[in-house]
Each structure stands twice: as C-alpha cells, then as structure tokens.
C-alpha cells in the first residue's frame, strides 16, 4: 500500500509539473539538471507501471538518454575522456554507468597522455567479473585507423608514424595504431647505413601502398623528401652546363666510380676521372658523405645522366712537369702496371713512362717483365724518349749499368773456354748465356764430334750448363759464335786409324732401317750397311740381332760417315780365287806358246834356207 501511495504521489507531482509547465514556460528539473534527474529517477516504479509518465516526458527522457548515455552493447567506437591516470592504467569516462580502464601500454605511442585528453575507445567487455567496464583504445585505433589510412592513401595526406623497430629490409612503423612497413630504400634519398638512428622516433610519412587482402601497408619518408627537392632538382637541371663547377656530397662508392649528390640530382665520377694517377678503387681518393667540388663533363639530352670529373679541376701533371726534365735524366718511380711487353713507371703524380722489356736487361734473350720488377717496386730508370705533346715517355733500366759488350774482347777472347746456360733452341743451334747480356750461338754441327743431331733438344735441355769455347767474335754485330765439341779432342782422329778402309770388325745388327741396317761399334761410331751388303754366303740376309763380321768399305771423317759390308768379306775371297785361277790359266797358256827365241830361230832358219846356205 505504501508503494501505491508513493506512486500516486509521484504521478501527482508529475501531473502538477505538467500543469505548471502548461501554465507557464518553466524549465523542468530534467531539463535543468538532466544528470541529477536521470540519477534519481525511479526505474522500478516506471517499469512496474506505478509511475506514469506522459508521452512528452517520455520523449524528453529518451532524448536525454540518447544525449548522455552510451549503449555498451554497441561495437561502435566512441570518444572518452581521461579522468585519471595510474602507474599502469588510464581511467576513461564515456558517460556510461561506470568508467572504463585501459592499460597504458596501448598509449605507448603517446607518452604525453594526460588527464582531460579525448581518446577514441571501443567497448571490449561490458562488465567483467568485478563489474568493471573494460575498454580498448588499441582496437578503436585499428578500426578508425584503417579508415584514416585508406583516406590518407587516396588523398596523399601526410601522416605521422612512430618507428617501433628494425626488421629485415627496413623498419616497422606504427601509423594510427597499425603496423606499417618502411622499406630501407624509402627512408631517405641517400643510402642509409645506420637504421638504428630512426628507432623510437616519430616521423612524417606518405602511404604509398595498401594490400587489403593481407592487411599490409607500405609507407615512405623518401617520397616526402623527393617532393620537396623535385622543384629544386628541376631548377638545377635547367641550369646545368658543360664545364660548370658544382659542390656535391659523395652519395655512393662503387668499384667503377663515385655517385655525387648535387642537391637532388645525382652525377657519376668515373674512376678514370677521379685522379690523374692510376688507382685501384675510388675509396683511395674519396669517402662517403665527403663534400667535393666537381666539374660537369657531359650529360644526355634529358640531363638524367650526368658525367662529372674531379681530376679536371687540377692542372694536368704533364703540363706541370718541369722543363728541366730531359732525355738522359735519371728518374725514380714506382711500378704501377705490368704488361707482357713491359712495365709502366709513375715518375710523378699522373706522369708515367714505359720501360720495355728489352730495356730492362742487356740480355738479348727476351723474358717477361715480371722477371725483373713487381707492382709497387721503387726503381731507378733513365729517360730514353720524351714527347710532351703526346704525353709519352720511354724509360730504360739497363742503361744505368755498363754494357757488358764494352770489354767483350777482354772477357771472352778467341779460343777461351767458359761455362754458359742454355736459354733457347732453334732448328740450327743453341743459344747459351755466358752472363747477363752476353749470349752466344752454338751451331748444331758444333755440339758433338760423333753424334748426328737433327734438333738441339736431342742433345741438351733449357737450363743445362755447357762448356763452350769462343770460336768467332763480332763486336759491332754483337754476335758470339761458340762451340761445345771443341772442348774435347776429336775422337775421329783416332777412329781414322782404328776403322781404316779394309779393316774387319765383329758387331751385332742394331737396327734395320730404310735401305739397309746399322751397327754400333762403340758409343760414337754407328756404321751403315746397305741392303745388298747384308747378304750372307748362303744367299740369305742378316736380320736384327744377328752377329757377323763386317768390313769397312768407306770412312769419311769430315761427314762422320762409316759404311761397312758383310758380303764384301766372302765376295773378295771369291774374287781372289777367280783371279788366282785366271792367273794360273794364263801361265799355263803362256808356257804352251812358242817363245820369242824360238820364233827367231825359225825365222833365221827360213832365211838361211832362202839364202841357199843350207
């Protein structure tokens, strides 16, 4: 009964309020203080129908609810106010029955968060186990962020992002609460060597790519820089002229040259245009981020490829070469390049001379330049030729030592015996080096007294040491004729007696050759037997390995030719027997014939008969 009475009172008061409102335009309590009205309103009586409310009041009530209360069952993102901060959480008021709690970890991107700040939140849990409203700022940012990111991509809007950490190929950036990828090539217009310097920094970016399927976002800081310098770049390009000197910064160093940043425009200094001297790598001359003055050498029609030069800013070393330098002067330099034909010597910065391999030694036996010098060696040389117009210089090393042919007749008189090293072969002989710069030739016929040599390689090898005797000397022609066989006695002198014509020797058939066979009497004598002289007494012919007697039928010391015959041995006996028989027959015939005396007696008798003496 008490509740009914109380309800009647409320209805009565409501009716009175309505009546008063009609009577005069007085502002109701609900309108004056909606928060107090909503807080003190008896919801139970209203639900039970105890307190009746007019339609106008209901509409006003609904309006107040919609304006002041948040539907915690809705997933829409709402705006809340930070009312309190703890060490771990932020208390957010969203005009709900209670405040919500959000961990401060969700505000890491905003370390300056303070009480009174407006933040976007999403109702995560309407009521947890403790009855607490749980909100999420991170989820709200994600929902809103995608709309903002898409809008920024479509409009080209510049956004702020927090660089969280490094990753492979670039950086991870927080943009509106979404992780975006910043490629290393999109950080700056120049190559970045230290990525860590950007971590935990807030930077401006431009959204350049969105993959909705995989929820990937790519941002670029370089695009903003390029946009800033594009106008500057156009201005610089329009003013470029050949021969113009500009200041630039070394942007990149490669093995073939250096890229210079001219203020938004890149140019290349080729390695050959860095220094007048030879260099192996550009880093010998320049280093990264170094400021340099360069000259424009050339560019294409669009001026997109600019060729720069550094060495052209200084005078050519040949032009700076003193007039006192002349042919015959002694200079000191460093070996910079070695080729097959010689070595290049840098006698001054950017000034090189060639030492041909023939000018490295007095030796006529040509060798590689590597046999005399190495790259980096400091050597002395003499200027042989000097052409300032063509900027060429030839040098010589051997000229700093005495020509060994100067006193050749004293060192190597005719008939003197020496030792030399075999340096080279020809078809006709062997070149022997007696000392550095003194070479002599041994003709193939002067290698051995006895051996028949077709090529010198049969007798000796390169590098062998041979004893020689000076046979001929031509000082003007710088020619020296040597002999090796002359260092020993001619064995053919004694063989001339031992193997005289008609002498008979026993030997074995060593080999069967074309048109005959050969036999070896000793290490020096090899005799030839013609095919017809291989016939034995029984008519058969000697074969390889057969041992028999042989008669010397020819001995030529000059040409080292010995011819022997087996057939001649028994053939001469037959001839001797035939001659003996013929002589006996002749004797017998002579004895049977009248003698001269008998003939004279017969003639005398005939004469006497004719004369009538008898």
Secondary structure as the mmCIF struct_conf table of DSSP 4:
data_model
#
loop_
_struct_conf.conf_type_id
_struct_conf.id
_struct_conf.beg_label_comp_id
_struct_conf.beg_label_asym_id
_struct_conf.beg_label_seq_id
_struct_conf.end_label_comp_id
_struct_conf.end_label_asym_id
_struct_conf.end_label_seq_id
HELX_RH_AL_P HELX_RH_AL_P1 UNK A 2 UNK A 23
BEND BEND1 UNK A 24 UNK A 24
HELX_LH_PP_P HELX_LH_PP_P1 UNK A 26 UNK A 28
HELX_RH_AL_P HELX_RH_AL_P2 UNK A 29 UNK A 32
HELX_RH_AL_P HELX_RH_AL_P3 UNK A 34 UNK A 40
HELX_RH_AL_P HELX_RH_AL_P4 UNK A 43 UNK A 48
TURN_TY1_P TURN_TY1_P1 UNK A 49 UNK A 49
BEND BEND2 UNK A 50 UNK A 51
HELX_RH_AL_P HELX_RH_AL_P5 UNK A 55 UNK A 68
TURN_TY1_P TURN_TY1_P2 UNK A 72 UNK A 73
STRN STRN1 UNK A 78 UNK A 85
BEND BEND3 UNK A 87 UNK A 88
STRN STRN2 UNK A 89 UNK A 93
BEND BEND4 UNK A 95 UNK A 98
STRN STRN3 UNK A 100 UNK A 103
HELX_RH_3T_P HELX_RH_3T_P1 UNK A 104 UNK A 107
TURN_TY1_P TURN_TY1_P3 UNK A 108 UNK A 109
TURN_TY1_P TURN_TY1_P4 UNK A 111 UNK A 112
TURN_TY1_P TURN_TY1_P5 UNK A 115 UNK A 116
STRN STRN4 UNK A 118 UNK A 125
BEND BEND5 UNK A 126 UNK A 127
TURN_TY1_P TURN_TY1_P6 UNK A 129 UNK A 130
BEND BEND6 UNK A 131 UNK A 131
STRN STRN5 UNK A 133 UNK A 136
HELX_RH_AL_P HELX_RH_AL_P6 UNK A 137 UNK A 155
TURN_TY1_P TURN_TY1_P7 UNK A 156 UNK A 156
STRN STRN6 UNK A 158 UNK A 167
TURN_TY1_P TURN_TY1_P8 UNK A 168 UNK A 169
STRN STRN7 UNK A 170 UNK A 175
TURN_TY1_P TURN_TY1_P9 UNK A 176 UNK A 177
STRN STRN8 UNK A 178 UNK A 183
HELX_RH_3T_P HELX_RH_3T_P2 UNK A 184 UNK A 186
TURN_TY1_P TURN_TY1_P10 UNK A 187 UNK A 187
BEND BEND7 UNK A 189 UNK A 190
BEND BEND8 UNK A 193 UNK A 193
HELX_RH_3T_P HELX_RH_3T_P3 UNK A 195 UNK A 198
TURN_TY1_P TURN_TY1_P11 UNK A 199 UNK A 200
STRN STRN9 UNK A 202 UNK A 211
TURN_TY1_P TURN_TY1_P12 UNK A 212 UNK A 215
STRN STRN10 UNK A 216 UNK A 220
BEND BEND9 UNK A 221 UNK A 221
HELX_RH_AL_P HELX_RH_AL_P7 UNK A 222 UNK A 238
TURN_TY1_P TURN_TY1_P13 UNK A 239 UNK A 239
TURN_TY1_P TURN_TY1_P14 UNK A 242 UNK A 243
STRN STRN11 UNK A 245 UNK A 253
BEND BEND10 UNK A 255 UNK A 256
STRN STRN12 UNK A 257 UNK A 261
BEND BEND11 UNK A 262 UNK A 264
STRN STRN13 UNK A 266 UNK A 270
HELX_RH_3T_P HELX_RH_3T_P4 UNK A 271 UNK A 273
TURN_TY1_P TURN_TY1_P15 UNK A 274 UNK A 274
BEND BEND12 UNK A 276 UNK A 277
BEND BEND13 UNK A 280 UNK A 280
HELX_RH_3T_P HELX_RH_3T_P5 UNK A 282 UNK A 284
TURN_TY1_P TURN_TY1_P16 UNK A 285 UNK A 285
TURN_TY1_P TURN_TY1_P17 UNK A 288 UNK A 289
STRN STRN14 UNK A 291 UNK A 299
TURN_TY1_P TURN_TY1_P18 UNK A 301 UNK A 302
BEND BEND14 UNK A 303 UNK A 303
BEND BEND15 UNK A 305 UNK A 305
STRN STRN15 UNK A 306 UNK A 309
BEND BEND16 UNK A 310 UNK A 310
HELX_RH_3T_P HELX_RH_3T_P6 UNK A 311 UNK A 313
BEND BEND17 UNK A 314 UNK A 314
HELX_RH_AL_P HELX_RH_AL_P8 UNK A 317 UNK A 320
BEND BEND18 UNK A 321 UNK A 321
TURN_TY1_P TURN_TY1_P19 UNK A 323 UNK A 324
TURN_TY1_P TURN_TY1_P20 UNK A 327 UNK A 328
STRN STRN16 UNK A 330 UNK A 339
TURN_TY1_P TURN_TY1_P21 UNK A 340 UNK A 341
STRN STRN17 UNK A 342 UNK A 348
TURN_TY1_P TURN_TY1_P22 UNK A 349 UNK A 350
STRN STRN18 UNK A 351 UNK A 356
HELX_RH_3T_P HELX_RH_3T_P7 UNK A 357 UNK A 359
BEND BEND19 UNK A 360 UNK A 360
BEND BEND20 UNK A 362 UNK A 362
BEND BEND21 UNK A 364 UNK A 365
HELX_RH_3T_P HELX_RH_3T_P8 UNK A 369 UNK A 371
TURN_TY1_P TURN_TY1_P23 UNK A 372 UNK A 372
TURN_TY1_P TURN_TY1_P24 UNK A 375 UNK A 376
STRN STRN19 UNK A 378 UNK A 387
TURN_TY1_P TURN_TY1_P25 UNK A 388 UNK A 391
STRN STRN20 UNK A 392 UNK A 396
BEND BEND22 UNK A 397 UNK A 397
HELX_RH_3T_P HELX_RH_3T_P9 UNK A 398 UNK A 400
BEND BEND23 UNK A 401 UNK A 401
TURN_TY1_P TURN_TY1_P26 UNK A 404 UNK A 407
HELX_RH_AL_P HELX_RH_AL_P9 UNK A 408 UNK A 411
BEND BEND24 UNK A 412 UNK A 412
TURN_TY1_P TURN_TY1_P27 UNK A 414 UNK A 415
STRN STRN21 UNK A 417 UNK A 425
BEND BEND25 UNK A 427 UNK A 428
STRN STRN22 UNK A 429 UNK A 435
TURN_TY1_P TURN_TY1_P28 UNK A 436 UNK A 437
STRN STRN23 UNK A 438 UNK A 443
HELX_RH_3T_P HELX_RH_3T_P10 UNK A 444 UNK A 446
BEND BEND26 UNK A 447 UNK A 447
BEND BEND27 UNK A 449 UNK A 450
BEND BEND28 UNK A 454 UNK A 455
HELX_RH_3T_P HELX_RH_3T_P11 UNK A 456 UNK A 458
TURN_TY1_P TURN_TY1_P29 UNK A 459 UNK A 459
TURN_TY1_P TURN_TY1_P30 UNK A 462 UNK A 463
STRN STRN24 UNK A 465 UNK A 474
TURN_TY1_P TURN_TY1_P31 UNK A 475 UNK A 478
STRN STRN25 UNK A 479 UNK A 483
BEND BEND29 UNK A 484 UNK A 484
HELX_RH_3T_P HELX_RH_3T_P12 UNK A 485 UNK A 487
BEND BEND30 UNK A 488 UNK A 488
TURN_TY1_P TURN_TY1_P32 UNK A 491 UNK A 491
HELX_RH_AL_P HELX_RH_AL_P10 UNK A 492 UNK A 498
TURN_TY1_P TURN_TY1_P33 UNK A 499 UNK A 499
TURN_TY1_P TURN_TY1_P34 UNK A 501 UNK A 502
STRN STRN26 UNK A 504 UNK A 513
TURN_TY1_P TURN_TY1_P35 UNK A 514 UNK A 515
STRN STRN27 UNK A 516 UNK A 520
BEND BEND31 UNK A 521 UNK A 524
STRN STRN28 UNK A 526 UNK A 530
HELX_RH_3T_P HELX_RH_3T_P13 UNK A 531 UNK A 534
STRN STRN29 UNK A 535 UNK A 535
TURN_TY1_P TURN_TY1_P36 UNK A 537 UNK A 538
BEND BEND32 UNK A 539 UNK A 539
STRN STRN30 UNK A 541 UNK A 541
TURN_TY1_P TURN_TY1_P37 UNK A 544 UNK A 545
STRN STRN31 UNK A 547 UNK A 556
TURN_TY1_P TURN_TY1_P38 UNK A 557 UNK A 560
STRN STRN32 UNK A 561 UNK A 565
BEND BEND33 UNK A 566 UNK A 566
HELX_RH_AL_P HELX_RH_AL_P11 UNK A 567 UNK A 592
BEND BEND34 UNK A 593 UNK A 593
HELX_RH_AL_P HELX_RH_AL_P12 UNK A 596 UNK A 611
TURN_TY1_P TURN_TY1_P39 UNK A 612 UNK A 612
#
